[in-house]
């Protein structure tokens, strides 16, 4: 009865590995999964090695296998299913805080397979980073569509090793505009989340300006008299302490008065005007191997989907308003759980 159960587990496992191979097209990984499956079920490979190898060689293989297997298992889970990331900054307060950890689902939005060993979870730091390479991932088929306002982890688009955590505000093909800190998507105002946080000015005496951060929830909890004393700090003029995307709009837009801006979508066609080239050329050059300024055509069709990210702490977030569009291949996954170790 036990042997029949083990054979049944093996057969189901083989079917699972076959489905995994059809999805991922990763032959070596699939073969390794079959070896692991045999190890925990039939153990045919072990008995074959036992009859054909010396005891010393067999012992060495066994101990190496015992050491490597947990590492391979961790890399496999963190590459294809779930991963944990550290929150490094205050850009998502009051939703996330520096020092928090987030668990993300990596397969719903399509697993991003690293093209370089450097980008593998767990063991990636053992390898050198690829130089001047931006197409770092191969995408597997997704099981869900991207949704606006989902919190996601994505690879920084500046070719660094950083991973950022922001909220999807604009989907591929959307037109985004910000007017007096209010976000409009396709000309409709985006509903305010209670955790969206803004800088307010209050108690202006003797030419002293005091700033205080309040989330929408915190601001609503103030008394009517207190709310009258606070004025949201709308950035009317360009702040040269940071770069604004695109650089050509640095003197025209601000973080609080931004756009209109169309987010690229796969298959979307644009006219190659001087303005469009200044907006989209960085994305097409880095992620589509096309320098728009060198094309002789008058139009261009995008090859990838892109997204516009923003932090919940709107006045203290470096996001797509500064670094631009995030390609779909860089989005690692959707946040599903927060692990907070902050005392407050």
N, C-alpha and C positions, 0 to 999 in steps of 0.2 A: 504493500500500500504506500509506504514511504517512497520507494523507488518510482512508483507510478506518479506520485505527486511531484517529485523532483524533475522527472521527464516532462511533465506538463508545464512546470515553471520554465524549463529550458526552451520548450517549443514556443511558449508565449513571449519569452525574451527574444528569441530569434525573430519572431514577427515584429516585435517592437524595434529591434535593431534594423531590420529591413525597411520599416517605415521611416526610421531616422535617416537611413542612407538615401532613400528616395527624396526626402525633404532637403537634406544638407549636401548631398553629393560628395560627402567626405569619406573616401574609402578607408584610409588608414585609421581614422577615428572609429569607424564602424567595426573594423577588424579588432581593434583594441577592446571595444565593448563586447565583442563575441568571446574574446579570451577571458575577460573578467566574468562574463556570464557563465562560461564553462567552469571557472574556478569555484564559483559559489553553488554550482549545481552538479553536473556530471563528473567534473574533474578528469576528463579524458586526456587533456594535454599533460597534466602532471604525471599520470601513469605512463604515458608515452615517454616523457623525459626520464622518468625513474628507471625505465628499462634500457635506456640508450645512453645515459650519462653517468659519470662517476659520482660518488656521494659528495665529494668536495665541490664539484661544479654545480651539482644540484642544490647544495646548501647555499652557495653564493647566489644563484639565481633566485632562490626562495627569499633570502634576506633582502636582496635588491628589490624584489617585487613587493615585499612587505613595506619597504621604505617609500617606494615610488607610488604605490597605489593610492594612498590618501592624498598625495599631491595632485595626481592625475584626476582623481575624483573631484577635488575642490576646484581645479581649473575647469573641468567639464561643467559642473553645476553653475559656476560663476560666469561662464561664457554663454551657456545656452538657456539658463532658466532664471536664476536669481543672483543678485549681487548686493553688496552693502557699500555705501559711499559716505564719506565724511562731509559735513557741512562746514566750509571754511570761513564764511563771511556772514555779515548781517544783512545781505541783500534780500533775504526772504522773511525777515522779521515782519509781522508777528506770527508767521506760520512755522518757520524753522529758525533755530538759533545756532550761532557758532558753537561747535562742539557736539551738535546732534549727529546722529547717523540715520540714514534712510535706507530702507530695503526697497529694491526696485524689481519689477517684473520685466525680464529681458526678451521674452518670446512673443508677447502679444503684438508688439509693434514691429516684429521681425528681428531676429538675432543679427547682430552686426559682427561678422567674422573678421578678426584682425588679419590683415595681409602681412603684417610684420610681427615677429615674436615680441617686440618691445611692447605691443599693445595687449598682450595676453594678461589676464588677471593672475595674481599671485607671483608668477615667475617673470613677468615682463621687465622688471627692473634689472634683471641680470643681463639684458641685452641693450645695445646702443639704439638710439632713436634714429629713424631714417631722416636724412637731410633733405629739405625742400620738397617733401612729399606730403600731399594733402589727401589723396584718395587712399585712406588708411583701412577701409573696411569693405567687405563684400556682404551684401544684404541677402538674408534668406526671406522666404515668403512670410508675410505677417498674418496674424489671425484677428486683428482688430484695426479699426480706423483711428487715426489720431483725432483727439477731441480737444477743442479749445478749453483752456483753463486747467488742463491736466498739468501736474508738476512732473517734470522729467529731468533726468541726468543726461548730459551730453558732453562730448569731447570739445574742449576749447578749440575754436577755429584758427587760432594764431600759431598753430603748429607746435604748441607746448604740450607738456604731459598733464596739464590740468584737466579736471572734470568739473563742470559747473552744474548747479541746480537752479532751475528757473521754472516759470510757468509759461506754457504755450499760450500766447495771446492772439497771434495771427497764424492761420493755416495757409497752406499753399493756395495761391489764387486770390486770397483776401486782399482788400485794400484797407490799410490801416492809417488812421489819423488820430492825433492827440491834440485836443483843444482845451487849454486851461486845465491841464492834468487829467482830463476825462478822455478815455479811449473810445474811439469810434471804429467799428468794424463794418465795412461795406455801408458806411453812412449811418449806421445804427449804434447808439451809445451802448457800450458794454456794461452790463449790470455790475454794480459794485459788490465785491466780496467784502465781508466784514473784517477780514484780516489785511486788506489793502491799507498801507500806512503812508502818511504824508507828513511833510514838515510844515509846521504852523508858526506864524510870527505872533508874539504877544508881548504885552507890557513894554511898549516902546516909550521909554522915558529918557530924557537927556541924550537923545540920539543913540540910545543903546537898543539894539535889536536882539531879542532873545528868541531862540528857536526851540521848539518842542515837537517831538514825533508823537503822533496819535494814529492808531488804527481807526478805521471807520467805527468799529465797535466801541473803542475807548472814547472817541469824540462824541458819539451818540449818548454816552453815559454821563457826559458833563452837564452841568446845570445850564439853563438858558442864559443866565448871566455870564457864565464862564465861556460859553460858545461865542457870545458877542465880543469877547475880548481877544478871540483868536481869529486869525486870518490865514488861510492856506497860502503857503509861500510859492506862488506861481513864478516860474522862471521866465521873465519876459525878454531878457537879453541873453546872448550867448555867454556861457561860462567857459572860459578858455582853460580851466583846470582839467578838462577832459576832452577827448576827441568825440565828435559827433559823427554818426554814419548817416549818409555818405559825407566825406570830407568837403565835397563841393557845396554842401548845405550848412556848413559850420557857422556862417555869418547870417543865415536866414532862419534856421530852425533852432528850437531849444528842446530839452527833454519834456517840457510841459506843453509846448506848441510845436508839433512834429508832423511832417507829412503834408499831403497824402503820398502814400507809398504802396505800390503793388508788390505783393510777395510772390516770387517766381513759383510757377507750377510746371511740372513735366508736361511738355507739349504746348506750353504757352508761347505765343509769338509776340515779339516786340519790334518796334521800329528802332533802327540803330541811329538815334539822334545823339547829339553831344551829351545831353542830359542823361539819357538812358545808359549810355556807355559809362558815364561817371558813377552811376548807381549800381550797375550790375556787373561791371567788368571784373571786380575782385572775385566774385562768386564763380563766374564762368572760367576765369583763368585758373583758379585754384582747384575747382571741383569738376570742371568739364573740359579742361585742357583746351580752352578756346579764349584767345585774347580778342575781345570784341573790337578793339581799336585797330586791329590789323586785318579785319575782314573786309572783303570787297563787296559783299552782299549788303542790301539795305535793311534786311530783317534777320532775326535770329530766333530759333526755337529752343527752349530750355530742355535739357536732358534729365534734370533731376527735380525733385520736390524740395522746397525750402520752408522754413518756419521762422516766426518772429517771437523771440523770448523776452519776457520782462520779469523783474523781481517784484515781490509784493511790497517791499520797502522802496517805494517809487522814487524818492529823492536821494536814496543812498544805494543805488544799484547800478553796477556796470553790466549792461545787457545789450540786446540787439540795437538799442538806440545808439550804442557806442561801437559795437563790433560787427553789426550787420546780420545777414541771414544765416541761419544754421541749416546745413544740408541734412536730409533725412538719414543719410548713412552715419551721421555723427551722433544721433540720438540713441543712447544706450538702453533706455527703458523708462517705464512709468513708475513713479513712487507709489508704493502700496502700504508702507508702514514707517512710522517715525520712532526712533529710539532716542529718548532725551535723557541726558545725564546732568542737566542743569539743575541747580538747587532750587531755582524759582519756578 
